[in-house]
Amino acid sequence: MHDDNDLAPLPDTPRGRYRHNKGQEYQVHGVVRHSETLEALVLYTPLYNSTGLWVRPHAMFFGTLEVEGRTVPRFVRIGD
């Protein structure tokens, strides 16, 4: 069990619609914490199908990729 005083604050994660660098859109519901590792995870839903809720590590969600020689964000916020 973790004491609240031991937990680092979760990273600021704006809710809303995001577009993946490949074009698909997602709804971000917020950021959650893994119960064992305490890793910050982004909780989201794909908007192009009905596969339910998903999580991805926060650092990966907001990371960058190399695409055709350019560094681009993996996801970009496009609205509420």
Secondary structure, DSSP 4 states (H G I P E B T S, - for coil): ---GGGPPPPPP---EEEEETTS-EEEEEEEEE-TTT--EEEEEEESSS----EEEEHHHHT-EEEETTEEEESEEEEE-
